[in-house]
Amino acid sequence: MRQQFQLPGAHSSAIDRRLSALVRHLGDSSASSMESQNPNQTIYASVTASFNGDSVFSNIVRAPEDPILGVTVAFNKDPSPIKLNLGVGAYRTEEGKPLVLNVVRRAEQLIVNDRSRVKEYLPITGLADFNKFSAKLIFGADSPAIQGNRVATVQCLSGTGSLRVGAEFLARHYHQRLIYIPLPTWGNHPKIFATAGLSVKTYRYYDPATRGLNFQGLLEDLGSAPSGAVVLLHACAHNPTGVDPTLEQWEQIRQLMRSKGLLPFFDSAYQGFASGSLDADAQPVRMFVADGGECLAAQSYAKNMGLYGERVGALSIVCKTTDVASRVESQLKLVIRPMYSSPPIHGASIVATILKDRDMYNEWTVELKAMADRIISMRKQLFDALRARGTPGDWSHIIKQIGMFTFTGLNSEQVAFMTNEYHIYMTSDGRISMAGLSSKTVPHLVDAIHAAVTRVV
Amino acid sequence: MASKTAAICRGISRRSSGFGVRSMSSWWRNVEPAPKDPILGVTEAFLADPSPNKVNVGVGAYRDDNGKPVVLECVREAERRIIGNQNMEYLPMGGSVKMVEETLKLAYGENSDLIKEKRIAAVQALSGTGACRLFADFQKRFRPDSQIYIPVPTWANHHNIWRDAQVPQRTFHYYHPVSKGLDFASLMDDIKNAPNGSFFLLHACAHNPTGVDPTEEQWREISYQFKVKDHFAFFDMAYQGFASGDPERDAKSIRIFLEDGHLIGCAQSYAKNMGLYGQRVGCLSVLCEDEKQAVAVKSQLQQIARPMYSNPPSHGALIISTILSDPDLKNLWLKEVKVMADRIIGMRTALQENLERLGSSLSWEHITNQIGMFCYSGLTPEQVDRLTNEFHIYLTRNGRISMAGVTTGNVGYLANAIHEVTKSA
């Protein structure tokens, strides 16, 4: 691409002279050099020159839309009045509105009205109170690991950030740079681990035939993993399937993993959201910690405190000793500092305010249970409506699965059909967010599923 | 449910010894304790010091004349308006569109054609650090053979950022230790000697840690040489408004490069100029040839953000867009920034005058020649250690003094201490 380079008038004559020399030099090399005797002739920039408009990034192609967040983008573009967004996992009320918890609003008011509060940098590891209470929340206040002061906890940017910091730490300090993730899992998981420098393999998890857990497959695949491999475990409310192991199955998984020296990395994005009980939803994690072994746990407050956009989460690494935990924490700082220096203060302040005040904590558990109950009720309504409609198939998985999502079992053609004909938006793997449903919209969804199942195969 | 868990856990604890879990040593036993961050470690040490005379001139966070952190009035007002009115939904991966739009105006100009032509790929980032890191990762992914030229000295974390992004680093001359000013001749040599098409990190204004900025004429020469050499300019602008008190003036270097047609990259931070340190709000922009390319580049920047933090935090972004889109609030902000910058300029004068009055034989002109939050005092690490150990004055060992930490209350004490440790030099 050739463009003219005009000398701006402000430049000095020294520059003019240099450019004239350049022009003469370039002009001489051509056969028609007779024409290039004029030192004020405009010169042509080469194709690689960045200053005349050729970007050093001109070969970049547009990246594909993120499969999950892209659903909301498409939804927003749709002008249909009956459109329904069952894509991203953000809670909605019966009225289809986002929900800010009352206790969160109260905490925020306290923070903002407190003129003594400042907006200074947090330490690299984040807000200390937040870290302390977050560890207690997931591991239990009486956890031997907390009592023994051997947990390194750092505030991170929600679940994503916690997973990424943990993965970077593993890639630098762990001897087995291989992580096993369940099949299927949240779409962002493989990218996070691969970008951090880990190799990613999968273990069988979901059984399409039963729409439940492929427990045998899981045990076989983990059983044949190399010793020391990291294993990603969804602490509860598996995303996208909603299929969780029973406590007895968890115990078997724990025994297998400990006997093979596999390192657990828990992703806890829905504590309290699955069953409505914070303690019950943390049981699998606590079982592993109780045996004295080490593990990692990523926590998110996006859903259970409705703090999505504030990006609040925590990474905890349970270590054998206090000394190890302290060294681990120091190395976590080296991962964080060149990534974003220190985490954002606002959301963590809200969480800490709530967790350390008994009344606010109780208020939170009540509001959290209300959200979980509404989702459970949506499951029942959808199931009942499909049965009443006589839609072919066994839909009992809708009420057996747990948490925000239902893995419907619909295939990508059926999903596309539902989007095009019924303006229902979901990820192409057939995952629907129950949080996006209401009593009013269940009939529309049932119509769409019924049509998809009977007309598209 | 809880008792069932407890029972299971007790059973596990009893049985676990059979699986040798207790006897296994830690996976992390070989993890070395990491060295303390040279900058943030200073504040940690300061906080631990019980002395009533202690002074913190370490980290670059603004303090008022009472040594207290400041929340700007425009920020308080913006927060009053926001609280209770926003839902906390996810921002898009690229962050708040409104905040990014307003932020680009600050760097590129209120009526910039480049913005109107949509040629700038821009995303909200986690303050300046996050913006630099996104760019470094982007540079690695799409120009894998490139390196980054970093000035000597620079903010320590710049090295960490490009290292973690796995982009090889080179340095270029910047600070002249004897003049305590710019080593312009060597800087220009380095620009000329670098291979064509090299990537350079430039501090747009108020260079950290030296406070030494090129003059406007020098910037023009640098820009010209960049054209000849076809170099890529990446500006880190963390102190717009803080250097001269006038954000437009502080963006001059960038505007010169834009006039000259460079396709630049730019990291912007609101940590200092809006006092939003802990909110982690900033912006990364990359100027492209046309709108289509800007769309492509932005989409790729988002791909880098997604496995790092998915989407950026909303609170700080909301504060900024509230302020910058309201003319009254924006004017208030501009006034408050000028007050902060003026106080720092006043402290520079006071520190220099104090040292001269004490009869120091050394030249302290650089204190007022330098600009922005920091003064590169010229003190040696040993002299710094004396300042800390004998006088409880905390600063980084490269001799960088954060002028924001200097007050009318401590400037005399500080001058006296500096004089004590340098008079035998």
Interface residues (C-beta under 8 A of the other chain):
Chain A: P8 A10 H11 I15 T48 A49 S50 F51 N52 G53 D54 S55 V56 F57 S58 N59 I60 V61 R62 A63 D66 L69 V88 A90 K97 P98 L99 V100 V104 R105 E108 Q109 V112 R115 R117 V118 K119 E120 Y121 L122 P123 I124 P144 L157 S158 T160 G161 R164 H173 Y174 H175 N188 K191 I192 A194 T195 A196 G228 L247 E251 R254 Q255 R258 S259 G261 L263 S275 S277 D279 A280 Q283 R286 M287 A290 D291 G292 G293 E294 A302 G306 L307 Y308 G309 E310 R311 I317 C319 K320 T321 V324 S326 R327 V328 S330 Q331 K333 L334 V335 R337 P338 M339 Y340 S341 S342 P343 P344 I345 H346 G347
Chain B: M1 A2 K4 T5 I8 C9 R10 I12 S13 R15 S16 F19 V21 R22 M24 S25 S26 W27 W28 R29 N30 V31 E32 P33 A34 D37 L40 V59 A61 P69 V70 V71 V75 R76 E79 R80 I83 G84 Q86 N87 M88 E89 Y90 L91 P92 M93 L126 S127 T129 G130 R133 F142 R143 N157 N160 I161 R163 D164 N196 G197 R220 Y224 F226 K227 D230 H231 F232 E259 D260 G261 H262 L263 A271 G275 L276 Y277 G278 Q279 R280 V286 C288 E289 Q293 V295 A296 V297 S299 Q300 Q302 Q303 R306 P307 M308 Y309 S310 N311 P312 P313 S314 H315 G316
